[in-house]
Amino acid sequence: MKLTILTEAQIRACVGIDQEAIAVDEDSFARLASGEVTLPAVVRFDIPEHQGEVDIKTDYMQGFTSLAISWGLMSLPVYVGLLYRTTGRPAEFAIAS
């Protein structure tokens, strides 16, 4: 087995860093720390007959028109949705595999 060791510069040349995404993450954590975000505990339940479990996660950020929810079986893709706060209707929807 051959082991390749890369320098930081080589890794940075291979992997792009999205500065806008980093800024959004930093803002989200700052909002969480300041109390602007409601982040309830994860709802989790087992499905033994399928050797799986379902995790449901959600959050709410003050000042946004939608709230986020994600769910999925551990062995399958995760579904992520944004719902309008005032109507509960879907605003956006994605599947992350």
C-alpha positions as CSV (number, residue, x, y, z in Angstrom):
1,M,0.0,0.0,0.0
2,K,1.3,3.4,-1.0
3,L,0.8,6.4,1.3
4,T,0.7,9.8,-0.2
5,I,1.4,12.8,2.1
6,L,0.1,16.2,0.9
7,T,1.1,19.6,2.1
8,E,-1.5,22.2,3.0
9,A,-0.9,24.0,-0.3
10,Q,-1.5,20.8,-2.3
11,I,-4.7,20.1,-0.4
12,R,-5.9,23.7,-1.0
13,A,-5.2,23.4,-4.7
14,C,-7.4,20.3,-4.8
15,V,-10.3,21.4,-2.6
16,G,-12.2,24.6,-3.1
17,I,-13.2,26.7,-0.1
18,D,-16.5,28.5,-0.5
19,Q,-16.0,31.7,1.4
20,E,-19.6,32.7,1.1
21,A,-20.7,29.3,2.7
22,I,-18.2,29.9,5.5
23,A,-19.6,33.4,6.1
24,V,-23.1,31.9,6.3
25,D,-22.0,29.3,8.8
26,E,-20.3,31.9,10.9
27,D,-23.4,34.0,10.9
28,S,-25.6,31.0,11.8
29,F,-23.5,30.1,14.8
30,A,-23.3,33.7,15.9
31,R,-27.2,33.9,15.8
32,L,-27.4,30.6,17.7
33,A,-25.1,32.0,20.4
34,S,-27.1,35.2,20.7
35,G,-30.4,33.4,21.1
36,E,-31.8,34.4,17.7
37,V,-32.1,30.7,16.7
38,T,-34.4,28.1,18.2
39,L,-32.8,24.7,17.8
40,P,-35.0,22.0,19.4
41,A,-33.6,18.5,20.3
42,V,-33.5,15.9,17.5
43,V,-36.5,13.6,17.4
44,R,-35.3,10.1,16.8
45,F,-37.0,6.7,16.6
46,D,-35.8,3.2,15.7
47,I,-37.3,1.1,12.9
48,P,-36.0,-2.3,13.9
49,E,-37.7,-4.3,11.2
50,H,-35.6,-2.4,8.6
51,Q,-32.5,-2.1,10.8
52,G,-32.8,1.7,10.7
53,E,-33.8,4.8,12.4
54,V,-35.4,8.1,11.5
55,D,-33.9,11.4,12.7
56,I,-36.0,14.6,12.4
57,K,-34.2,17.9,12.9
58,T,-35.5,21.5,12.7
59,D,-34.7,25.0,13.5
60,Y,-36.1,28.5,13.4
61,M,-34.1,31.7,12.9
62,Q,-35.6,35.1,13.7
63,G,-36.0,37.4,10.8
64,F,-36.3,34.6,8.2
65,T,-39.5,33.9,6.3
66,S,-39.0,30.1,6.5
67,L,-38.0,27.4,8.9
68,A,-35.9,24.3,8.1
69,I,-36.7,20.7,8.7
70,S,-34.7,17.6,7.7
71,W,-35.5,13.9,8.1
72,G,-34.4,10.6,6.7
73,L,-33.6,7.0,7.4
74,M,-29.9,6.5,8.3
75,S,-29.4,4.2,5.3
76,L,-31.2,6.4,2.8
77,P,-30.9,10.0,1.5
78,V,-31.7,12.9,3.8
79,Y,-34.6,15.2,2.9
80,V,-34.3,18.8,3.7
81,G,-37.2,21.3,3.4
82,L,-37.8,24.9,4.0
83,L,-41.4,25.8,5.0
84,Y,-43.0,29.2,5.0
85,R,-43.5,30.1,8.7
86,T,-46.9,31.7,8.1
87,T,-48.5,29.0,5.9
88,G,-46.5,25.8,6.5
89,R,-46.3,25.4,2.7
90,P,-43.0,24.2,1.2
91,A,-40.6,27.0,0.1
92,E,-37.8,24.8,-1.1
93,F,-36.9,21.1,-1.0
94,A,-33.7,19.1,-1.5
95,I,-32.5,15.5,-1.3
96,A,-29.0,15.0,0.0
97,S,-27.6,11.6,-0.6
